[in-house]
Amino acid sequence: MAGLIGLAILFLILAFVAYLLGARGVAGFSMEIARWLVIIFIILAIVAFFL
């Protein structure tokens, strides 16, 4: 599960850099991917906690 958080942080950094460079489409897409990775991480962490 630590890989998901690492990927989410990577996509957040990519989104920030893309936004600074003016590529707002890439930044938005990267933020969506990061958001879904965090959601999946939270769901898996809750499931692992109860198992």
CHARMM-style PDB file with segment names, atoms N, HN, CA, C and O in Angstrom:
ATOM      1  N   MET     1       0.815  -1.198   0.000  1.00  0.00      PROA
ATOM      2  CA  MET     1       0.000   0.000   0.000  1.00  0.00      PROA
ATOM      3  C   MET     1       0.858   1.262   0.000  1.00  0.00      PROA
ATOM      4  O   MET     1       0.404   2.328  -0.417  1.00  0.00      PROA
ATOM      5  N   ALA     2       2.084   1.139   0.464  1.00  0.00      PROA
ATOM      6  HN  ALA     2       2.453   0.273   0.802  1.00  0.00      PROA
ATOM      7  CA  ALA     2       2.948   2.314   0.481  1.00  0.00      PROA
ATOM      8  C   ALA     2       3.246   2.784  -0.936  1.00  0.00      PROA
ATOM      9  O   ALA     2       3.529   3.962  -1.155  1.00  0.00      PROA
ATOM     10  N   GLY     3       3.182   1.879  -1.884  1.00  0.00      PROA
ATOM     11  HN  GLY     3       2.952   0.923  -1.706  1.00  0.00      PROA
ATOM     12  CA  GLY     3       3.401   2.251  -3.271  1.00  0.00      PROA
ATOM     13  C   GLY     3       2.333   3.198  -3.791  1.00  0.00      PROA
ATOM     14  O   GLY     3       2.616   4.068  -4.614  1.00  0.00      PROA
ATOM     15  N   LEU     4       1.104   3.029  -3.311  1.00  0.00      PROA
ATOM     16  HN  LEU     4       0.875   2.322  -2.642  1.00  0.00      PROA
ATOM     17  CA  LEU     4       0.023   3.912  -3.743  1.00  0.00      PROA
ATOM     18  C   LEU     4       0.252   5.348  -3.278  1.00  0.00      PROA
ATOM     19  O   LEU     4       0.017   6.297  -4.027  1.00  0.00      PROA
ATOM     20  N   ILE     5       0.707   5.496  -2.048  1.00  0.00      PROA
ATOM     21  HN  ILE     5       0.898   4.726  -1.440  1.00  0.00      PROA
ATOM     22  CA  ILE     5       0.957   6.842  -1.540  1.00  0.00      PROA
ATOM     23  C   ILE     5       2.137   7.463  -2.279  1.00  0.00      PROA
ATOM     24  O   ILE     5       2.123   8.654  -2.590  1.00  0.00      PROA
ATOM     25  N   GLY     6       3.150   6.661  -2.559  1.00  0.00      PROA
ATOM     26  HN  GLY     6       3.162   5.693  -2.307  1.00  0.00      PROA
ATOM     27  CA  GLY     6       4.293   7.165  -3.318  1.00  0.00      PROA
ATOM     28  C   GLY     6       3.893   7.632  -4.702  1.00  0.00      PROA
ATOM     29  O   GLY     6       4.354   8.672  -5.174  1.00  0.00      PROA
ATOM     30  N   LEU     7       3.038   6.863  -5.350  1.00  0.00      PROA
ATOM     31  HN  LEU     7       2.664   6.018  -4.967  1.00  0.00      PROA
ATOM     32  CA  LEU     7       2.545   7.258  -6.673  1.00  0.00      PROA
ATOM     33  C   LEU     7       1.677   8.512  -6.586  1.00  0.00      PROA
ATOM     34  O   LEU     7       1.754   9.381  -7.455  1.00  0.00      PROA
ATOM     35  N   ALA     8       0.859   8.608  -5.552  1.00  0.00      PROA
ATOM     36  HN  ALA     8       0.797   7.902  -4.847  1.00  0.00      PROA
ATOM     37  CA  ALA     8       0.012   9.786  -5.385  1.00  0.00      PROA
ATOM     38  C   ALA     8       0.868  11.036  -5.204  1.00  0.00      PROA
ATOM     39  O   ALA     8       0.572  12.083  -5.780  1.00  0.00      PROA
ATOM     40  N   ILE     9       1.919  10.930  -4.409  1.00  0.00      PROA
ATOM     41  HN  ILE     9       2.160  10.080  -3.940  1.00  0.00      PROA
ATOM     42  CA  ILE     9       2.814  12.076  -4.209  1.00  0.00      PROA
ATOM     43  C   ILE     9       3.509  12.431  -5.512  1.00  0.00      PROA
ATOM     44  O   ILE     9       3.665  13.609  -5.834  1.00  0.00      PROA
ATOM     45  N   LEU    10       3.927  11.420  -6.264  1.00  0.00      PROA
ATOM     46  HN  LEU    10       3.800  10.463  -6.003  1.00  0.00      PROA
ATOM     47  CA  LEU    10       4.569  11.657  -7.559  1.00  0.00      PROA
ATOM     48  C   LEU    10       3.639  12.412  -8.507  1.00  0.00      PROA
ATOM     49  O   LEU    10       4.061  13.359  -9.171  1.00  0.00      PROA
ATOM     50  N   PHE    11       2.370  11.990  -8.569  1.00  0.00      PROA
ATOM     51  HN  PHE    11       2.028  11.221  -8.030  1.00  0.00      PROA
ATOM     52  CA  PHE    11       1.420  12.663  -9.453  1.00  0.00      PROA
ATOM     53  C   PHE    11       1.085  14.069  -8.960  1.00  0.00      PROA
ATOM     54  O   PHE    11       0.819  14.958  -9.769  1.00  0.00      PROA
ATOM     55  N   LEU    12       1.095  14.280  -7.640  1.00  0.00      PROA
ATOM     56  HN  LEU    12       1.311  13.558  -6.983  1.00  0.00      PROA
ATOM     57  CA  LEU    12       0.880  15.630  -7.117  1.00  0.00      PROA
ATOM     58  C   LEU    12       2.029  16.554  -7.509  1.00  0.00      PROA
ATOM     59  O   LEU    12       1.803  17.707  -7.875  1.00  0.00      PROA
ATOM     60  N   ILE    13       3.245  16.057  -7.434  1.00  0.00      PROA
ATOM     61  HN  ILE    13       3.429  15.120  -7.137  1.00  0.00      PROA
ATOM     62  CA  ILE    13       4.409  16.856  -7.846  1.00  0.00      PROA
ATOM     63  C   ILE    13       4.346  17.134  -9.339  1.00  0.00      PROA
ATOM     64  O   ILE    13       4.610  18.252  -9.782  1.00  0.00      PROA
ATOM     65  N   LEU    14       3.996  16.111 -10.114  1.00  0.00      PROA
ATOM     66  HN  LEU    14       3.782  15.203  -9.754  1.00  0.00      PROA
ATOM     67  CA  LEU    14       3.855  16.293 -11.561  1.00  0.00      PROA
ATOM     68  C   LEU    14       2.785  17.334 -11.882  1.00  0.00      PROA
ATOM     69  O   LEU    14       2.974  18.164 -12.771  1.00  0.00      PROA
ATOM     70  N   ALA    15       1.672  17.293 -11.170  1.00  0.00      PROA
ATOM     71  HN  ALA    15       1.518  16.619 -10.447  1.00  0.00      PROA
ATOM     72  CA  ALA    15       0.600  18.262 -11.392  1.00  0.00      PROA
ATOM     73  C   ALA    15       1.067  19.670 -11.056  1.00  0.00      PROA
ATOM     74  O   ALA    15       0.767  20.615 -11.784  1.00  0.00      PROA
ATOM     75  N   PHE    16       1.795  19.814  -9.963  1.00  0.00      PROA
ATOM     76  HN  PHE    16       2.039  19.046  -9.371  1.00  0.00      PROA
ATOM     77  CA  PHE    16       2.284  21.143  -9.564  1.00  0.00      PROA
ATOM     78  C   PHE    16       3.258  21.703 -10.602  1.00  0.00      PROA
ATOM     79  O   PHE    16       3.166  22.872 -10.977  1.00  0.00      PROA
ATOM     80  N   VAL    17       4.182  20.872 -11.062  1.00  0.00      PROA
ATOM     81  HN  VAL    17       4.257  19.922 -10.757  1.00  0.00      PROA
ATOM     82  CA  VAL    17       5.150  21.324 -12.060  1.00  0.00      PROA
ATOM     83  C   VAL    17       4.443  21.652 -13.374  1.00  0.00      PROA
ATOM     84  O   VAL    17       4.758  22.654 -14.015  1.00  0.00      PROA
ATOM     85  N   ALA    18       3.494  20.817 -13.773  1.00  0.00      PROA
ATOM     86  HN  ALA    18       3.238  20.003 -13.252  1.00  0.00      PROA
ATOM     87  CA  ALA    18       2.764  21.083 -15.016  1.00  0.00      PROA
ATOM     88  C   ALA    18       1.968  22.376 -14.915  1.00  0.00      PROA
ATOM     89  O   ALA    18       1.885  23.133 -15.883  1.00  0.00      PROA
ATOM     90  N   TYR    19       1.382  22.631 -13.751  1.00  0.00      PROA
ATOM     91  HN  TYR    19       1.450  22.016 -12.965  1.00  0.00      PROA
ATOM     92  CA  TYR    19       0.625  23.872 -13.556  1.00  0.00      PROA
ATOM     93  C   TYR    19       1.542  25.090 -13.651  1.00  0.00      PROA
ATOM     94  O   TYR    19       1.184  26.103 -14.251  1.00  0.00      PROA
ATOM     95  N   LEU    20       2.729  24.979 -13.051  1.00  0.00      PROA
ATOM     96  HN  LEU    20       3.019  24.156 -12.563  1.00  0.00      PROA
ATOM     97  CA  LEU    20       3.672  26.097 -13.113  1.00  0.00      PROA
ATOM     98  C   LEU    20       4.157  26.357 -14.535  1.00  0.00      PROA
ATOM     99  O   LEU    20       4.443  27.496 -14.904  1.00  0.00      PROA
ATOM    100  N   LEU    21       4.246  25.302 -15.324  1.00  0.00      PROA
ATOM    101  HN  LEU    21       4.013  24.377 -15.025  1.00  0.00      PROA
ATOM    102  CA  LEU    21       4.704  25.454 -16.705  1.00  0.00      PROA
ATOM    103  C   LEU    21       3.567  25.827 -17.661  1.00  0.00      PROA
ATOM    104  O   LEU    21       3.806  26.071 -18.843  1.00  0.00      PROA
ATOM    105  N   GLY    22       2.347  25.872 -17.157  1.00  0.00      PROA
ATOM    106  HN  GLY    22       2.153  25.674 -16.196  1.00  0.00      PROA
ATOM    107  CA  GLY    22       1.224  26.308 -17.974  1.00  0.00      PROA
ATOM    108  C   GLY    22       0.445  25.196 -18.636  1.00  0.00      PROA
ATOM    109  O   GLY    22      -0.471  25.467 -19.412  1.00  0.00      PROA
ATOM    110  N   ALA    23       0.781  23.953 -18.352  1.00  0.00      PROA
ATOM    111  HN  ALA    23       1.525  23.733 -17.722  1.00  0.00      PROA
ATOM    112  CA  ALA    23       0.060  22.820 -18.947  1.00  0.00      PROA
ATOM    113  C   ALA    23      -1.069  22.428 -17.996  1.00  0.00      PROA
ATOM    114  O   ALA    23      -0.964  21.445 -17.263  1.00  0.00      PROA
ATOM    115  N   ARG    24      -2.131  23.195 -18.019  1.00  0.00      PROA
ATOM    116  HN  ARG    24      -2.216  23.993 -18.615  1.00  0.00      PROA
ATOM    117  CA  ARG    24      -3.204  22.983 -17.036  1.00  0.00      PROA
ATOM    118  C   ARG    24      -3.993  21.712 -17.292  1.00  0.00      PROA
ATOM    119  O   ARG    24      -4.549  21.140 -16.355  1.00  0.00      PROA
ATOM    120  N   GLY    25      -4.058  21.254 -18.544  1.00  0.00      PROA
ATOM    121  HN  GLY    25      -3.606  21.720 -19.306  1.00  0.00      PROA
ATOM    122  CA  GLY    25      -4.748  19.994 -18.831  1.00  0.00      PROA
ATOM    123  C   GLY    25      -4.030  18.817 -18.200  1.00  0.00      PROA
ATOM    124  O   GLY    25      -4.658  17.943 -17.602  1.00  0.00      PROA
ATOM    125  N   VAL    26      -2.714  18.797 -18.337  1.00  0.00      PROA
ATOM    126  HN  VAL    26      -2.204  19.507 -18.823  1.00  0.00      PROA
ATOM    127  CA  VAL    26      -1.908  17.737 -17.731  1.00  0.00      PROA
ATOM    128  C   VAL    26      -1.985  17.832 -16.211  1.00  0.00      PROA
ATOM    129  O   VAL    26      -2.052  16.810 -15.528  1.00  0.00      PROA
ATOM    130  N   ALA    27      -1.976  19.038 -15.684  1.00  0.00      PROA
ATOM    131  HN  ALA    27      -1.922  19.868 -16.239  1.00  0.00      PROA
ATOM    132  CA  ALA    27      -2.052  19.229 -14.235  1.00  0.00      PROA
ATOM    133  C   ALA    27      -3.374  18.704 -13.686  1.00  0.00      PROA
ATOM    134  O   ALA    27      -3.397  18.036 -12.652  1.00  0.00      PROA
ATOM    135  N   GLY    28      -4.455  18.997 -14.362  1.00  0.00      PROA
ATOM    136  HN  GLY    28      -4.436  19.540 -15.202  1.00  0.00      PROA
ATOM    137  CA  GLY    28      -5.761  18.513 -13.913  1.00  0.00      PROA
ATOM    138  C   GLY    28      -5.868  17.009 -13.963  1.00  0.00      PROA
ATOM    139  O   GLY    28      -6.411  16.385 -13.051  1.00  0.00      PROA
ATOM    140  N   PHE    29      -5.347  16.420 -15.038  1.00  0.00      PROA
ATOM    141  HN  PHE    29      -4.907  16.927 -15.779  1.00  0.00      PROA
ATOM    142  CA  PHE    29      -5.376  14.967 -15.182  1.00  0.00      PROA
ATOM    143  C   PHE    29      -4.518  14.306 -14.107  1.00  0.00      PROA
ATOM    144  O   PHE    29      -4.907  13.278 -13.554  1.00  0.00      PROA
ATOM    145  N   SER    30      -3.366  14.879 -13.807  1.00  0.00      PROA
ATOM    146  HN  SER    30      -3.050  15.715 -14.256  1.00  0.00      PROA
ATOM    147  CA  SER    30      -2.491  14.332 -12.771  1.00  0.00      PROA
ATOM    148  C   SER    30      -3.146  14.434 -11.396  1.00  0.00      PROA
ATOM    149  O   SER    30      -3.001  13.535 -10.568  1.00  0.00      PROA
ATOM    150  N   MET    31      -3.856  15.512 -11.159  1.00  0.00      PROA
ATOM    151  HN  MET    31      -3.974  16.242 -11.833  1.00  0.00      PROA
ATOM    152  CA  MET    31      -4.555  15.650  -9.882  1.00  0.00      PROA
ATOM    153  C   MET    31      -5.668  14.615  -9.745  1.00  0.00      PROA
ATOM    154  O   MET    31      -5.891  14.083  -8.657  1.00  0.00      PROA
ATOM    155  N   GLU    32      -6.363  14.329 -10.837  1.00  0.00      PROA
ATOM    156  HN  GLU    32      -6.181  14.761 -11.721  1.00  0.00      PROA
ATOM    157  CA  GLU    32      -7.402  13.297 -10.799  1.00  0.00      PROA
ATOM    158  C   GLU    32      -6.803  11.940 -10.457  1.00  0.00      PROA
ATOM    159  O   GLU    32      -7.348  11.206  -9.634  1.00  0.00      PROA
ATOM    160  N   ILE    33      -5.678  11.606 -11.091  1.00  0.00      PROA
ATOM    161  HN  ILE    33      -5.234  12.203 -11.759  1.00  0.00      PROA
ATOM    162  CA  ILE    33      -5.030  10.324 -10.816  1.00  0.00      PROA
ATOM    163  C   ILE    33      -4.585  10.270  -9.359  1.00  0.00      PROA
ATOM    164  O   ILE    33      -4.792   9.261  -8.686  1.00  0.00      PROA
ATOM    165  N   ALA    34      -3.977  11.344  -8.866  1.00  0.00      PROA
ATOM    166  HN  ALA    34      -3.808  12.165  -9.413  1.00  0.00      PROA
ATOM    167  CA  ALA    34      -3.527  11.385  -7.471  1.00  0.00      PROA
ATOM    168  C   ALA    34      -4.705  11.241  -6.516  1.00  0.00      PROA
ATOM    169  O   ALA    34      -4.608  10.551  -5.500  1.00  0.00      PROA
ATOM    170  N   ARG    35      -5.808  11.888  -6.842  1.00  0.00      PROA
ATOM    171  HN  ARG    35      -5.886  12.448  -7.667  1.00  0.00      PROA
ATOM    172  CA  ARG    35      -6.993  11.805  -5.972  1.00  0.00      PROA
ATOM    173  C   ARG    35      -7.513  10.374  -5.896  1.00  0.00      PROA
ATOM    174  O   ARG    35      -7.833   9.890  -4.810  1.00  0.00      PROA
ATOM    175  N   TRP    36      -7.599   9.694  -7.036  1.00  0.00      PROA
ATOM    176  HN  TRP    36      -7.338  10.088  -7.918  1.00  0.00      PROA
ATOM    177  CA  TRP    36      -8.079   8.319  -7.043  1.00  0.00      PROA
ATOM    178  C   TRP    36      -7.121   7.375  -6.332  1.00  0.00      PROA
ATOM    179  O   TRP    36      -7.559   6.434  -5.671  1.00  0.00      PROA
ATOM    180  N   LEU    37      -5.815   7.616  -6.459  1.00  0.00      PROA
ATOM    181  HN  LEU    37      -5.459   8.381  -6.996  1.00  0.00      PROA
ATOM    182  CA  LEU    37      -4.851   6.778  -5.750  1.00  0.00      PROA
ATOM    183  C   LEU    37      -4.985   6.931  -4.238  1.00  0.00      PROA
ATOM    184  O   LEU    37      -4.870   5.949  -3.505  1.00  0.00      PROA
ATOM    185  N   VAL    38      -5.227   8.148  -3.768  1.00  0.00      PROA
ATOM    186  HN  VAL    38      -5.321   8.945  -4.364  1.00  0.00      PROA
ATOM    187  CA  VAL    38      -5.418   8.363  -2.329  1.00  0.00      PROA
ATOM    188  C   VAL    38      -6.708   7.697  -1.863  1.00  0.00      PROA
ATOM    189  O   VAL    38      -6.735   7.097  -0.789  1.00  0.00      PROA
ATOM    190  N   ILE    39      -7.765   7.791  -2.642  1.00  0.00      PROA
ATOM    191  HN  ILE    39      -7.744   8.278  -3.514  1.00  0.00      PROA
ATOM    192  CA  ILE    39      -9.035   7.152  -2.277  1.00  0.00      PROA
ATOM    193  C   ILE    39      -8.864   5.641  -2.194  1.00  0.00      PROA
ATOM    194  O   ILE    39      -9.333   5.014  -1.244  1.00  0.00      PROA
ATOM    195  N   ILE    40      -8.196   5.055  -3.179  1.00  0.00      PROA
ATOM    196  HN  ILE    40      -7.815   5.565  -3.951  1.00  0.00      PROA
ATOM    197  CA  ILE    40      -7.956   3.613  -3.170  1.00  0.00      PROA
ATOM    198  C   ILE    40      -7.104   3.226  -1.975  1.00  0.00      PROA
ATOM    199  O   ILE    40      -7.365   2.208  -1.333  1.00  0.00      PROA
ATOM    200  N   PHE    41      -6.079   4.031  -1.662  1.00  0.00      PROA
ATOM    201  HN  PHE    41      -5.866   4.858  -2.183  1.00  0.00      PROA
ATOM    202  CA  PHE    41      -5.241   3.753  -0.499  1.00  0.00      PROA
ATOM    203  C   PHE    41      -6.059   3.760   0.782  1.00  0.00      PROA
ATOM    204  O   PHE    41      -5.905   2.870   1.618  1.00  0.00      PROA
ATOM    205  N   ILE    42      -6.922   4.746   0.948  1.00  0.00      PROA
ATOM    206  HN  ILE    42      -7.048   5.469   0.269  1.00  0.00      PROA
ATOM    207  CA  ILE    42      -7.728   4.835   2.172  1.00  0.00      PROA
ATOM    208  C   ILE    42      -8.660   3.640   2.295  1.00  0.00      PROA
ATOM    209  O   ILE    42      -8.806   3.078   3.380  1.00  0.00      PROA
ATOM    210  N   ILE    43      -9.289   3.249   1.200  1.00  0.00      PROA
ATOM    211  HN  ILE    43      -9.170   3.706   0.319  1.00  0.00      PROA
ATOM    212  CA  ILE    43     -10.191   2.094   1.222  1.00  0.00      PROA
ATOM    213  C   ILE    43      -9.424   0.826   1.591  1.00  0.00      PROA
ATOM    214  O   ILE    43      -9.876   0.050   2.432  1.00  0.00      PROA
ATOM    215  N   LEU    44      -8.265   0.615   0.965  1.00  0.00      PROA
ATOM    216  HN  LEU    44      -7.897   1.246   0.282  1.00  0.00      PROA
ATOM    217  CA  LEU    44      -7.477  -0.579   1.272  1.00  0.00      PROA
ATOM    218  C   LEU    44      -6.948  -0.549   2.702  1.00  0.00      PROA
ATOM    219  O   LEU    44      -6.867  -1.595   3.346  1.00  0.00      PROA
ATOM    220  N   ALA    45      -6.591   0.616   3.207  1.00  0.00      PROA
ATOM    221  HN  ALA    45      -6.657   1.466   2.684  1.00  0.00      PROA
ATOM    222  CA  ALA    45      -6.116   0.714   4.592  1.00  0.00      PROA
ATOM    223  C   ALA    45      -7.230   0.375   5.580  1.00  0.00      PROA
ATOM    224  O   ALA    45      -6.983  -0.288   6.588  1.00  0.00      PROA
ATOM    225  N   ILE    46      -8.440   0.818   5.304  1.00  0.00      PROA
ATOM    226  HN  ILE    46      -8.641   1.357   4.485  1.00  0.00      PROA
ATOM    227  CA  ILE    46      -9.578   0.500   6.184  1.00  0.00      PROA
ATOM    228  C   ILE    46      -9.867  -0.992   6.146  1.00  0.00      PROA
ATOM    229  O   ILE    46     -10.092  -1.606   7.189  1.00  0.00      PROA
ATOM    230  N   VAL    47      -9.863  -1.580   4.955  1.00  0.00      PROA
ATOM    231  HN  VAL    47      -9.681  -1.082   4.108  1.00  0.00      PROA
ATOM    232  CA  VAL    47     -10.110  -3.016   4.828  1.00  0.00      PROA
ATOM    233  C   VAL    47      -9.022  -3.807   5.553  1.00  0.00      PROA
ATOM    234  O   VAL    47      -9.327  -4.763   6.266  1.00  0.00      PROA
ATOM    235  N   ALA    48      -7.753  -3.417   5.377  1.00  0.00      PROA
ATOM    236  HN  ALA    48      -7.506  -2.640   4.798  1.00  0.00      PROA
ATOM    237  CA  ALA    48      -6.656  -4.119   6.045  1.00  0.00      PROA
ATOM    238  C   ALA    48      -6.740  -3.963   7.560  1.00  0.00      PROA
ATOM    239  O   ALA    48      -6.360  -4.874   8.296  1.00  0.00      PROA
ATOM    240  N   PHE    49      -7.226  -2.836   8.028  1.00  0.00      PROA
ATOM    241  HN  PHE    49      -7.535  -2.096   7.430  1.00  0.00      PROA
ATOM    242  CA  PHE    49      -7.343  -2.607   9.463  1.00  0.00      PROA
ATOM    243  C   PHE    49      -8.350  -3.559  10.094  1.00  0.00      PROA
ATOM    244  O   PHE    49      -8.154  -4.025  11.216  1.00  0.00      PROA
ATOM    245  N   PHE    50      -9.422  -3.845   9.374  1.00  0.00      PROA
ATOM    246  HN  PHE    50      -9.581  -3.467   8.462  1.00  0.00      PROA
ATOM    247  CA  PHE    50     -10.469  -4.707   9.942  1.00  0.00      PROA
ATOM    248  C   PHE    50     -10.225  -6.183   9.695  1.00  0.00      PROA
ATOM    249  O   PHE    50     -10.927  -7.012  10.274  1.00  0.00      PROA
ATOM    250  N   LEU    51      -9.272  -6.544   8.869  1.00  0.00      PROA
ATOM    251  HN  LEU    51      -8.703  -5.870   8.399  1.00  0.00      PROA
ATOM    252  CA  LEU    51      -9.004  -7.965   8.617  1.00  0.00      PROA
ATOM    253  C   LEU    51      -7.926  -8.510   9.474  1.00  0.00      PROA
ATOM    254  OT1 LEU    51      -7.594  -9.691   9.372  1.00  0.00      PROA
TER     255      LEU     51
END
